Amino acid sequence: MAATNVVRDLWMVGLSCLFISSSLFLCMAVELNKALPSDKRFPLLEIKMHFHEIKRLHENLFPVSTLRTAWFVLLVVSVSAMAIGVILAIRPLQ
């Protein structure tokens, strides 16, 4: 029973961090669009299709970015929490 609660909590942390990191990536795209000329801007509904290009351009235009750092940290935390949750679900604690 305790393992089920831990798995559920890890998944909730992972999903929450994933949602926040997706929101931060959207903020990165908006910040990038503000710095780009109007003919080079990315449509916000298509940012996932231009993921690598947005990330690369953001790194070039904003070499030191707390927004990008927070996005990356939350992305790593979310993937780690969800992976640990899957491992515990497959092989519960003794």
OpenMM code with the backbone's topology and positions (N, CA, C; nanometers):
from openmm import Vec3, app, unit

residues = "MET ALA ALA THR ASN VAL VAL ARG ASP LEU TRP MET VAL GLY LEU SER CYS LEU PHE ILE SER SER SER LEU PHE LEU CYS MET ALA VAL GLU LEU ASN LYS ALA LEU PRO SER ASP LYS ARG PHE PRO LEU LEU GLU ILE LYS MET HIS PHE HIS GLU ILE LYS ARG LEU HIS GLU ASN LEU PHE PRO VAL SER THR LEU ARG THR ALA TRP PHE VAL LEU LEU VAL VAL SER VAL SER ALA MET ALA ILE GLY VAL ILE LEU ALA ILE ARG PRO LEU GLN".split()
positions = [
    Vec3(0.0821, -0.1196, 0.0000),
    Vec3(0.0000, 0.0000, 0.0000),
    Vec3(0.0865, 0.1261, 0.0000),
    Vec3(0.1960, 0.1254, 0.0783),
    Vec3(0.2838, 0.2422, 0.0854),
    Vec3(0.3545, 0.2648, -0.0481),
    Vec3(0.3896, 0.1548, -0.1165),
    Vec3(0.4565, 0.1674, -0.2459),
    Vec3(0.3639, 0.2325, -0.3483),
    Vec3(0.2356, 0.2021, -0.3404),
    Vec3(0.1385, 0.2623, -0.4317),
    Vec3(0.1321, 0.4129, -0.4112),
    Vec3(0.1343, 0.4561, -0.2857),
    Vec3(0.1318, 0.6000, -0.2563),
    Vec3(0.2582, 0.6691, -0.3061),
    Vec3(0.3713, 0.6033, -0.2904),
    Vec3(0.4976, 0.6605, -0.3370),
    Vec3(0.4967, 0.6734, -0.4893),
    Vec3(0.4509, 0.5704, -0.5571),
    Vec3(0.4435, 0.5739, -0.7033),
    Vec3(0.3505, 0.6858, -0.7479),
    Vec3(0.2340, 0.6948, -0.6850),
    Vec3(0.1384, 0.8006, -0.7194),
    Vec3(0.1991, 0.9389, -0.6967),
    Vec3(0.2658, 0.9567, -0.5840),
    Vec3(0.3264, 1.0864, -0.5525),
    Vec3(0.4378, 1.1211, -0.6503),
    Vec3(0.5191, 1.0234, -0.6869),
    Vec3(0.6247, 1.0484, -0.7851),
    Vec3(0.5669, 1.0870, -0.9209),
    Vec3(0.4602, 1.0199, -0.9612),
    Vec3(0.3959, 1.0546, -1.0875),
    Vec3(0.3349, 1.1941, -1.0828),
    Vec3(0.2775, 1.2310, -0.9697),
    Vec3(0.2198, 1.3653, -0.9575),
    Vec3(0.3286, 1.4721, -0.9624),
    Vec3(0.4403, 1.4481, -0.8956),
    Vec3(0.5538, 1.5411, -0.9011),
    Vec3(0.6060, 1.5488, -1.0446),
    Vec3(0.6217, 1.4336, -1.1086),
    Vec3(0.6702, 1.4307, -1.2461),
    Vec3(0.5790, 1.5043, -1.3429),
    Vec3(0.4498, 1.4810, -1.3320),
    Vec3(0.3546, 1.5491, -1.4209),
    Vec3(0.3489, 1.6990, -1.3945),
    Vec3(0.3557, 1.7368, -1.2680),
    Vec3(0.3552, 1.8800, -1.2337),
    Vec3(0.4789, 1.9496, -1.2896),
    Vec3(0.5953, 1.8880, -1.2704),
    Vec3(0.7187, 1.9465, -1.3231),
    Vec3(0.7180, 1.9492, -1.4752),
    Vec3(0.6608, 1.8480, -1.5374),
    Vec3(0.6524, 1.8448, -1.6830),
    Vec3(0.5622, 1.9570, -1.7347),
    Vec3(0.4502, 1.9802, -1.6681),
    Vec3(0.3606, 2.0891, -1.7074),
    Vec3(0.4301, 2.2241, -1.6921),
    Vec3(0.4995, 2.2436, -1.5800),
    Vec3(0.5689, 2.3706, -1.5562),
    Vec3(0.6822, 2.3895, -1.6560),
    Vec3(0.7575, 2.2825, -1.6851),
    Vec3(0.8669, 2.2957, -1.7814),
    Vec3(0.8132, 2.3251, -1.9217),
    Vec3(0.6994, 2.2693, -1.9573),
    Vec3(0.6377, 2.3015, -2.0868),
    Vec3(0.5958, 2.4476, -2.0918),
    Vec3(0.5447, 2.4976, -1.9818),
    Vec3(0.5073, 2.6395, -1.9734),
    Vec3(0.6304, 2.7282, -1.9848),
    Vec3(0.7408, 2.6869, -1.9232),
    Vec3(0.8642, 2.7647, -1.9322),
    Vec3(0.9206, 2.7628, -2.0744),
    Vec3(0.9063, 2.6501, -2.1445),
    Vec3(0.9509, 2.6463, -2.2840),
    Vec3(0.8678, 2.7415, -2.3689),
    Vec3(0.7401, 2.7493, -2.3413),
    Vec3(0.6546, 2.8455, -2.4114),
    Vec3(0.7022, 2.9878, -2.3830),
    Vec3(0.7381, 3.0158, -2.2583),
    Vec3(0.7920, 3.1480, -2.2233),
    Vec3(0.9225, 3.1748, -2.2974),
    Vec3(1.0054, 3.0716, -2.3138),
    Vec3(1.1293, 3.0871, -2.3915),
    Vec3(1.0982, 3.1242, -2.5360),
    Vec3(0.9990, 3.0605, -2.5929),
    Vec3(0.9609, 3.0893, -2.7319),
    Vec3(0.9072, 3.2317, -2.7445),
    Vec3(0.8294, 3.2744, -2.6471),
    Vec3(0.7763, 3.4118, -2.6490),
    Vec3(0.8912, 3.5122, -2.6368),
    Vec3(0.9845, 3.4851, -2.5448),
    Vec3(1.1007, 3.5729, -2.5264),
    Vec3(1.1838, 3.5790, -2.6543),
    Vec3(1.2003, 3.4657, -2.7184),
    Vec3(1.2753, 3.4601, -2.8440),
    Vec3(1.2027, 3.5372, -2.9535),
    Vec3(1.0713, 3.5197, -2.9636),
    Vec3(0.9933, 3.5912, -3.0651),
    Vec3(1.0023, 3.7423, -3.0480),
    Vec3(1.0121, 3.7886, -2.9240),
    Vec3(1.0255, 3.9329, -2.9002),
    Vec3(1.1585, 3.9861, -2.9520),
    Vec3(1.2624, 3.9018, -2.9517),
    Vec3(1.3949, 3.9439, -2.9949),
    Vec3(1.4164, 3.9263, -3.1453),
    Vec3(1.3348, 3.8454, -3.2096),
    Vec3(1.3510, 3.8185, -3.3530),
    Vec3(1.2729, 3.9190, -3.4367),
    Vec3(1.3189, 3.9431, -3.5598),
    Vec3(1.2387, 4.0266, -3.6503),
    Vec3(1.1069, 3.9569, -3.6834),
    Vec3(1.0094, 4.0331, -3.7227),
    Vec3(0.8737, 3.9796, -3.7417),
    Vec3(0.8670, 3.8679, -3.8456),
    Vec3(0.9539, 3.8692, -3.9463),
    Vec3(0.9478, 3.7643, -4.0485),
    Vec3(1.0153, 3.6341, -4.0042),
    Vec3(1.0887, 3.6346, -3.8934),
    Vec3(1.1583, 3.5159, -3.8435),
    Vec3(1.0918, 3.4534, -3.7216),
    Vec3(0.9817, 3.5093, -3.6764),
    Vec3(0.9160, 3.4606, -3.5550),
    Vec3(0.8498, 3.3249, -3.5770),
    Vec3(0.8376, 3.2515, -3.4658),
    Vec3(0.7765, 3.1189, -3.4680),
    Vec3(0.6301, 3.1278, -3.4248),
    Vec3(0.5394, 3.0618, -3.4972),
    Vec3(0.4007, 3.0547, -3.4500),
    Vec3(0.3953, 2.9732, -3.3204),
    Vec3(0.3279, 3.0244, -3.2205),
    Vec3(0.3264, 2.9587, -3.0893),
    Vec3(0.2599, 2.8220, -3.0930),
    Vec3(0.1701, 2.7999, -3.1863),
    Vec3(0.1076, 2.6684, -3.1962),
    Vec3(0.1999, 2.5642, -3.2583),
    Vec3(0.3115, 2.6083, -3.3150),
    Vec3(0.4040, 2.5171, -3.3812),
    Vec3(0.5382, 2.5069, -3.3105),
    Vec3(0.5463, 2.5475, -3.1835),
    Vec3(0.6776, 2.5513, -3.1189),
    Vec3(0.7371, 2.4125, -3.0986),
    Vec3(0.6553, 2.3111, -3.0811),
    Vec3(0.7093, 2.1758, -3.0629),
    Vec3(0.7744, 2.1236, -3.1905),
    Vec3(0.7287, 2.1698, -3.3064),
    Vec3(0.7883, 2.1268, -3.4326),
    Vec3(0.9238, 2.1938, -3.4540),
    Vec3(0.9470, 2.3063, -3.3876),
    Vec3(1.0720, 2.3814, -3.4022),
    Vec3(1.1527, 2.3785, -3.2734),
    Vec3(1.1380, 2.2717, -3.1950),
    Vec3(1.1982, 2.2631, -3.0617),
    Vec3(1.3486, 2.2921, -3.0633),
    Vec3(1.4234, 2.2200, -3.1455),
    Vec3(1.5692, 2.2336, -3.1470),
    Vec3(1.6132, 2.3705, -3.1981),
    Vec3(1.5424, 2.4206, -3.2953),
    Vec3(1.5769, 2.5523, -3.3495),
    Vec3(1.5502, 2.6621, -3.2467),
    Vec3(1.4390, 2.6524, -3.1755),
    Vec3(1.4073, 2.7510, -3.0716),
    Vec3(1.5110, 2.7451, -2.9601),
    Vec3(1.5460, 2.6245, -2.9192),
    Vec3(1.6453, 2.6083, -2.8126),
    Vec3(1.7803, 2.6653, -2.8561),
    Vec3(1.8236, 2.6340, -2.9782),
    Vec3(1.9520, 2.6826, -3.0281),
    Vec3(1.9545, 2.8347, -3.0406),
    Vec3(1.8494, 2.8923, -3.0975),
    Vec3(1.8441, 3.0376, -3.1120),
    Vec3(1.8377, 3.1074, -2.9763),
    Vec3(1.7644, 3.0476, -2.8829),
    Vec3(1.7564, 3.1066, -2.7492),
    Vec3(1.8936, 3.1038, -2.6821),
    Vec3(1.9685, 2.9943, -2.7001),
    Vec3(2.1044, 2.9864, -2.6443),
    Vec3(2.1960, 3.0909, -2.7069),
    Vec3(2.1787, 3.1168, -2.8376),
    Vec3(2.2632, 3.2158, -2.9046),
    Vec3(2.2285, 3.3587, -2.8629),
    Vec3(2.1001, 3.3893, -2.8542),
    Vec3(2.0593, 3.5258, -2.8214),
    Vec3(2.0672, 3.5567, -2.6716),
    Vec3(2.0463, 3.4537, -2.5883),
    Vec3(2.0490, 3.4706, -2.4429),
    Vec3(2.1444, 3.3669, -2.3841),
    Vec3(2.2765, 3.3934, -2.3901),
    Vec3(2.3728, 3.2918, -2.3447),
    Vec3(2.3572, 3.2542, -2.1974),
    Vec3(2.3210, 3.3483, -2.1143),
    Vec3(2.2969, 3.3206, -1.9724),
    Vec3(2.1487, 3.3442, -1.9476),
    Vec3(2.0754, 3.2364, -1.9232),
    Vec3(1.9302, 3.2483, -1.9081),
    Vec3(1.8823, 3.1631, -1.7909),
    Vec3(1.8268, 3.2278, -1.6909),
    Vec3(1.7693, 3.1528, -1.5788),
    Vec3(1.6431, 3.0800, -1.6231),
    Vec3(1.5740, 3.1352, -1.7211),
    Vec3(1.4539, 3.0705, -1.7737),
    Vec3(1.4884, 2.9353, -1.8359),
    Vec3(1.5911, 2.9328, -1.9182),
    Vec3(1.6322, 2.8080, -1.9835),
    Vec3(1.6873, 2.7090, -1.8813),
    Vec3(1.7600, 2.7585, -1.7814),
    Vec3(1.8131, 2.6717, -1.6766),
    Vec3(1.7001, 2.6091, -1.5958),
    Vec3(1.6014, 2.6898, -1.5577),
    Vec3(1.4870, 2.6379, -1.4817),
    Vec3(1.4089, 2.5368, -1.5645),
    Vec3(1.3915, 2.5645, -1.6938),
    Vec3(1.3231, 2.4707, -1.7829),
    Vec3(1.3944, 2.3363, -1.7853),
    Vec3(1.5268, 2.3413, -1.8016),
    Vec3(1.6035, 2.2166, -1.8109),
    Vec3(1.6015, 2.1393, -1.6795),
    Vec3(1.6174, 2.2085, -1.5671),
    Vec3(1.6166, 2.1418, -1.4363),
    Vec3(1.4813, 2.0747, -1.4117),
    Vec3(1.3730, 2.1462, -1.4384),
    Vec3(1.2398, 2.0885, -1.4178),
    Vec3(1.2142, 1.9713, -1.5131),
    Vec3(1.2664, 1.9792, -1.6328),
    Vec3(1.2516, 1.8684, -1.7275),
    Vec3(1.3243, 1.7443, -1.6760),
    Vec3(1.4446, 1.7611, -1.6248),
    Vec3(1.5210, 1.6482, -1.5695),
    Vec3(1.4511, 1.5913, -1.4466),
    Vec3(1.4010, 1.6783, -1.3590),
    Vec3(1.3302, 1.6326, -1.2390),
    Vec3(1.2053, 1.5546, -1.2770),
    Vec3(1.1308, 1.6042, -1.3753),
    Vec3(1.0073, 1.5359, -1.4134),
    Vec3(1.0351, 1.3978, -1.4718),
    Vec3(1.1328, 1.3883, -1.5599),
    Vec3(1.1658, 1.2589, -1.6202),
    Vec3(1.2189, 1.1632, -1.5137),
    Vec3(1.3020, 1.2137, -1.4239),
    Vec3(1.3576, 1.1288, -1.3174),
    Vec3(1.2482, 1.0781, -1.2243),
    Vec3(1.1591, 1.1664, -1.1822),
    Vec3(1.0515, 1.1261, -1.0908),
    Vec3(0.9603, 1.0227, -1.1554),
    Vec3(0.9270, 1.0431, -1.2815),
    Vec3(0.8396, 0.9483, -1.3487),
    Vec3(0.9105, 0.8149, -1.3732),
    Vec3(1.0399, 0.8179, -1.4043),
    Vec3(1.1147, 0.6938, -1.4248),
    Vec3(1.1254, 0.6155, -1.2941),
    Vec3(1.1517, 0.6830, -1.1847),
    Vec3(1.1577, 0.6159, -1.0548),
    Vec3(1.0212, 0.5580, -1.0197),
    Vec3(0.9161, 0.6326, -1.0509),
    Vec3(0.7808, 0.5816, -1.0267),
    Vec3(0.7523, 0.4552, -1.1052),
    Vec3(0.7950, 0.4500, -1.2301),
    Vec3(0.7749, 0.3297, -1.3123),
    Vec3(0.8552, 0.2139, -1.2562),
    Vec3(0.9789, 0.2390, -1.2175),
    Vec3(1.0615, 0.1325, -1.1615),
    Vec3(0.9995, 0.0780, -1.0343),
    Vec3(0.9504, 0.1662, -0.9486),
    Vec3(0.8871, 0.1206, -0.8233),
    Vec3(0.7544, 0.0485, -0.8495),
    Vec3(0.6837, 0.0880, -0.9538),
    Vec3(0.5575, 0.0219, -0.9866),
    Vec3(0.5832, -0.1204, -1.0378),
    Vec3(0.6911, -0.1359, -1.1136),
    Vec3(0.7252, -0.2672, -1.1677),
    Vec3(0.7831, -0.3581, -1.0574),
    Vec3(0.8685, -0.2994, -0.9779),
    Vec3(0.9359, -0.3751, -0.8722),
    Vec3(0.9147, -0.3020, -0.7397),
    Vec3(0.8041, -0.3278, -0.6706),
    Vec3(0.7710, -0.2544, -0.5478),
    Vec3(0.8742, -0.2762, -0.4367),
    Vec3(0.8746, -0.1801, -0.3457),
    Vec3(0.9625, -0.1908, -0.2291),
    Vec3(0.9262, -0.3122, -0.1452),
    Vec3(1.0249, -0.3748, -0.0860),
    Vec3(1.0019, -0.4950, -0.0030),
    Vec3(0.9494, -0.4545, 0.1346),
] * unit.nanometer
topology = app.Topology()
chain = topology.addChain("A")
for resn in residues:
    res = topology.addResidue(resn, chain)
    for name in ("N", "CA", "C"):
        topology.addAtom(name, app.Element.getBySymbol(name[0]), res)
